């Protein structure tokens, strides 16, 4: 299905790997010109080259989105490169707590260093705010735009040992709903896509590896039980399962969808 994204300029944060990379590729395939952001220049450049090699248009834009001046410079550079303002923003960049507990578990809230709180909130929430603040003026002037926040089901239901992360992702959704109310009059939609566990090529071992199955990974077998669709499919979500939804929300077909949080987690949460 062609979604009519030709002529759109899409900025995707954290676009250098995993879900972000696939979102960049999907939007480019649908005709959008893509600004590929990542903290690491090598990752951003690799995805931009992949898109251009396939006939699409892309610009690598490494930047730390927790720093507003870097975000403003990135948006200005991308708009100048494509001679058009950003019309689609996908806030995909994020960070989860470091796995410091025995067995690779994330720490409980009382055991988490306060410095780690700041890292999680800065990237997930303030990074999103910085990007929105930089692109919204152009969207308002143009009277149209799409903002899509990639959050987690942890932000909808809360996850033990993920308290700060859950709070930051919930805040992203609430921030998005408020923006949807403020900027509906400018024909700007703001939605969130909530993810569960996602397998991708960057993960080589364990239940999130693409080659993992319930037959060869006991942990994956247990995880499948909490994802209704995953039980039938025999796998967890993959980046292409998320990117297709993001592309739809970025299109004109989704004009009357705004202020929503849509789960793409295989039924992990059904609020």
N, C-alpha and C positions, 0 to 999 in steps of 0.2 A: 504494500500500500504506500503510495507516494503521499507524503505529509505536507508538501509545499513549503519546505524550509529554505528554498533557494533565496538567496539575497539576505538571509538572516546572519548575524554575527553572534556566535555563541562563545561565551567564556566558561570553561570547565575547570574548577580548581581541583587539585589532586589528580590531574588527568594523566599522570605518567605511568600508572600501572593499575591492574585489577579492574574494578568497576569503573573508575574514572577513565581509564584508557578506552574501554568498550563504549562508554557514553560518547567520547570524542569521535570514535570511528563511526558510530551509528548516526550521530548528527551530521557528520561530513558526508556519509553515504546518502543521507536525505537532502543534501544540497547546501547545508549551512557552511559558513566559513568559521573555522574553529580556532579559538585562542586556547592553546594547551598550557595550562598552568601547572607547575609542580615546584616544590621547594628545591628539587635537584635538577639542574639544567640538563644533565645527560638524559634523564627520563623524559622530560618534556620534548627535547629535540628528537629522541627516538620515535615518539608517537607522532610528532608533526611530520617527520620524514615518511613514516608508514602511511600516513594519510595522503601526502602529496604524491608518493609513489603509486598510489591507487587512483590518482586522478582528482583527488579532492584538494581543498584549500585549507591550509593550517599554518599557524605561527606558534613557535615555542616561546613561552613567556614565563621563565623561572622567576619566582618572587616568593617572599615570606608574607603570607596574607595576614599575619598577626600585626604587621607594621603598615599602618594606613598610607604613609607616603609611597611605599613600594607598590601597594595596590593601585593607588591613583596613577602612578607612572606606568604600570602594566596596562591599565585600561586605556590610558591615553595613547600608548604605543600601539596597542591592538587596533584601536579605532583609526589611528592614522594609517596603519598598514593596510587596512581593508577599506579606508576612506568611508567609514560608516560607523555609527555608534553601536555599542553592544545592545542587542535586542533580546538575547537569551542568556541567563545566568544560571549555572548549575553549581550550587555550593556543595561540592562532594568531599573536599579535603576534611580529614578528621583524624583523631588519635584516640586510642583506648588506653586504659591504665597499663603500666608495665607489669609484666607477669613476674613478680618477685617471690611469690609464695612457693612453698615446696609443692612439687607436682605441676608447676607451671600455671598455678591459679593466680588471678588478680587479687590484690589485698582488700580486706574489708575496710570500710571507711575510716575506722578508728586507727587502723594500721598504716594508712596511706600518708606519706609525707606531704605537708601543705604545699611544697613546691610543685608536686605533681598535680595538685588541684589546678594551679594556674596554667600549666601546660595544656591540660584538657579543656578548660573553659576558654582560654585564649584562642586556641585553634578552632574548636568547634563553634563556639558562639561569637566571639569577637571577630574571628576571621570572616564569618558569614556576614556580620554587621558591616565590616569594612568594605567587603565586596558590594553589598547592596547599596551602601552609601555612595559608592563611586559610580555605579551604573544607573541608579535611579534617575538622576537629572536628565540623562539622555533619553531614557524611556518616557519620562514625563513630557519632555519637549516633543518627542515623536508621537506621543499619545498611543503607546502600546508597548508591551513587553511581557516576558515570561521569566519568572524566578522559581527555581525548583531546588528545594533543600533536601539533601540526602541525609536522613536521620536513621535512627535505629528503633526497633521495637522496644528496646530498653527504655527509650524515652516515652513510650506509651504505657508500659506496664511496670517499669522498674525492674532492675536486676540486682540480685545480691552480689556483693563484691564489685559492683559497677555503679555505686551511688553517684559519684561526681559525673561520670560519663552519662548516666541516665538523666541526671539533672540538666546537663548541658544540651543534650539532644531534645529533651522536653522543651527547654527554653527556645531552641531553634524553631520548633513547631509553633510555639506561642507567639514568637516574634513574627513568624511568617503569617499567621492569621491576622495579627494586628496590621501588618503591611498590606494584606489583601483588602482590609477594610479602608485603609487610608488611600490606597491607590486604585481601587476599583473604578473611580471616576476618570482615571487616566487609561482605562482599558488594559491595566497591568494585572496579570494573574500571579498569585503566589501560592504554591503548594509544596507539600512535603511528601517524600517517598520513604517509607519505613522498611528497613532491611532486617533480616535475620542473618544466620550464618550463610556465607557465600563462598563457594569454591572458585579458585581461579588459578591460572597457570603459574603465578608467582609463588605459590605454595607447593613445595616439593614433597613433603611428607605429612602424615597425619590425616585426620578425617576431612580436612578441607582441601586436600589435594584432588585434582581432577580424576586421577586414576583410582581413588579410594572407592570401595564398595562395602556393603554390609558383610560381604563374604570375607574380605581381607582386612577389615578394620573394625574391631569391636566397638570402638568409640563412635564411629559413624553409625553403626547399627542402633546404638542407644539414642543418638541425636535425631535420627529419622523419625523416631516415635513421637517427637513433639512438633513435627512439621507434617500436617495431614497430607498435603500434596506430595511432599517428598517421599512419603511411604509408598505411594502409588508409582511415582517416577523412579524410585530407587536411587535418588541423588538429592543433594542440596541445590539451592539456587546457584545459578552461574551468572556472570556479568551480563550476558545477552538477555537474560530474563528481566533485568532491571533497565537496561539501556532502551529497550523497546518502549517501555512505559514512559521513560523520561522524554524520548523523542515525541511521543504522542502529546504529552503535556506541554511540550515546547511549540506545538503546532497550533494553527488556527482552529483545528477541530476541537480543541479543548478550551475555547474561549469562556464557556460558562462553567468551568471547573475552577474554583478558586477558594482559598482558605481551607483546603482539605488536607488530611493526612491519609495517604493511600498505602496500604501494606503490600509489599512485594516479597513476603517472607514465607509463602506457602501455607499460610493459615496459622502461623505460630501465635499470633495475637488476633483476636476477632472482637475488638471493642465496639 
